[in-house]
Each structure stands twice: as structure tokens, then as C-alpha cells.
């Protein structure tokens, strides 16, 4: 909750989602749709560090609709959140193993009367079980709002959350059998019963979206008994600086044509006139947007870059990482400012730590 409060106060596109909510199980045969999963993410982003408190939270409908003129989809999403049951492993009053079933939101209120062009607000409260789960969570994932809203596959969104949750652990992996995989991604038991179909329809599509929109890549390894796949292991690896820049560029673009860009089938037309880059300050501090990466030590007058290096560099000397960053990017470094500079520096620090471990 402290991390969530700090990210909300900072502004920008990043927010923290509790690991306990990411890893919560769906009741057999149930799962959230992509639109409801996005709404839940926006609710957690909006609540920030106050999500555990027994009080209502509020959000503008305009922040949910993303260009859709009608509000009927918001009503459907709220109703879906109300009726979907989640399950966690628990203990009974006798100390025996038990399963607790609960909903995430207890009540919601949606304005139906528009006033002077105002699109209205929604209001909701998390259930006591959800608040306890959020407050007790000792792990969290830092997610990007634009990435969350950009996914077109619910399975890709779930795998993205699992990857972000594990990315900075000593072993950035997730491993489980087929039942655990279906539970983690919310795949109904009667869907994609053949693993080759599941691989093609779920895993390969999820990987393609994550590799395009996330700040990390995902790979997996299959374990077989005979011809049957019995277990799967996902590995999550931070992207290097050039790949992070490509991701930031993609998140800045309109979603139209994203699938074609992913497949490399888009024809790019470059005009002879001025080529303008759309402004972006989602990740950038005002001071970073004014200049390029410094040539000297980051310990004097570059607190923002220094803080990123200390947070994501795994304990390595920040100036050592900075020298590697300059050498890696070469001439491209002088062209980076604002959001792209911040994203590239953060991604490089993550990759440095991931490749070398702790000093």
C-alpha cells in the first residue's frame, strides 16, 4: 500500500497491484472478461494506497470508456464484478484447510443522469475480504496503465500481471501443471482441451502481445510425460534499452494497426516534411524532459536517474551501470529525452541486474 500511494502521488502511468489479488483463484468455470479485468485494474489504480480502507472510491466514467460514447458497457462490467466469485486457500475455525469464497466489490453506484455534458461517475466499495487480502499482501506488481488497456486478450493480461509480479524475484519464473495454468489464466476446463490448440490460441497470442506492449519478454518450457504436456514453466526477462524504446513508441501509438505492426506487415510512409514526435510525459520528470543523459556521475544533481538506478539496479554501483548504459546506446543516447530516456534507463538497470544477479 505504501508503494501504491507513492506511485499515485507521482502521477504517470504506473500503478501497483497487490500480488494477492493477481494470484487469487477464480471459482471453477468462472473468470472475468477482458473489459471487467481492465475495470478492476483501473479501480485499484484509482484507490491507490487507500484500497484497504473501509470507504467508497470514485472514478469518472470518461476514464473507463476510452472513446466509447455509450455507458452501457460500464453497467455490464460492474454487474460482472459483482457476480464473479473468487477463491483463496484458508483455514477453518478448527484449523483445518478450507477454501474461502468471496466477491471483490460489495456495492457500487453509477450515475445515470448526465449534467451539462458531464459523463458521470461511478462509486464502489471493496468487500471486507478483498480489503484484508489487499492490506496483507507482501508482494506487488508495478503495471503500466497504457499496457493494461492495450491488451486484446484476457489471457495475455493475466500473464502480463503474473510476469510483472515475478520480474524482480531471484527466480523470475512461474511453474505449474495444466490445472494450475488454467486456474492462473482463467481458462475454462472445457476450452482448448488439446494442448496444441491451447498453445496456439492462448500462449502464442499472449506472448506476442506481451513482447510488444510490456517492459519484459516471456518464454516458456514444456515438460512432457510421453506425448502429453504435464507442466509448463514461464520465464520473464526485462527488455534491453532499445526494446524498451520500441515499447514506449508502441504504447504512444493508436491501437489501430497494432496487430499488423506486431506481424511486420505494415507499410510505413515517411513524408518529406517535418516529422513530429507526439509529446509524452507519462514517465518523465520535468527535469528529465529538458536534457539528455548526463556524462558524469549521477550522484550530483541527477536525483531522479539515481533513484531509478538504485531501485532497479539490484545493489550495483549506479555510475557503473550508467557507464554501461552509455556504451550500450552509443550515438542513440543523445536523442533520448523525457519518457523514452526514463524507460530506457529503467529497462537497462533491470536487465543489468537480471543478467548479473546481486553484487
DACORMO-V290881 format. One line per field, one symbol per residue. ss: DSSP state (~ for helix, > for strand, _ for the rest). psi: psi as a letter, one per 40 degrees, with the letter a starting at -180 (. if undefined). burial: b if it has 24 or more other C-alpha atoms within 12 Angstrom, else e. A space follows every 50 residues. Layout:
# DACORMO-V290881
ss->???
psi->???
burial->???
This chain:
# DACORMO-V290881
ss->_~~~~~~~~~___>>>>>~~~~__>>_______~~~~~~~~~~~~~~~~~ ______>>>>_~~~~______~~~~~~~~~~~~__>>>>>>_____>>>> >>__>>>>>>____>__>__>>>>>>_~~~~~~~~~___>>>>>~~~~~~ ___~~~~~~~~~~~~~______>>>>>~~~~~~~~_________~~~~~~ ~~~~~~~~~~~~~__>>>>>>>>>>__>>>>>>>>>>>__~~~~~~~~~~ ~~_____~~~~~~______________________~~~~~__________ __~~~~~~~~~~_____~~~~~~~~~~~~~~~~~~__~~~~~~~~~~~~~ ~~~~~~___
psi->ddddddddddaaeiihhhddddeiiiiheiiiiddddddddddddddbee deigiiiiiiddeddfehdiedddddddddddehiiiihaiieeeihihh hiididiihhhehihfeheiiiiihiiddddddddeheiihhihdddded iehddddddddddddedeidhgihhiadddddddefhidehfdhdddddd dcddddddddddeieiihiihhhihbehhdiihhhhhiiidddddddddd ddiidhedddddefehhhhhieahhihhihfdehidddediahieaieeh efdddddddddeefeihddddddddddddbdddeehibdddddddddddd dddddeai.
burial->bebbeebbeeeebbbbbbbbbbbbbbbeebbbbbbbbbbbbbbbbbbbbb bbeeebbbbbbebbbeeeeebeebbebbbbbbebbbbbeeeeeeeeeeee ebbbbbebbbeeeeeeeebbbbbbbbbebbbebbbebebbbbbbbbbbbb bbbbbbbbbbbbbbbbbbbeebbbbeebebbbbbbbbbeeeeeebeebee ebbebbbbbbbbbbbbbbbbebeeeeeeeeebbbbbbbbbbbbbbbbbbb bbeeeeebeeeeeeeeeeeeeeeeeeeeebbbbbbeebeeebbbeeebee ebebbbbbbbebbbbbbbbbbbbbbbeebeeebeebbbbbbbbbbbbbbb bbbbeeeee
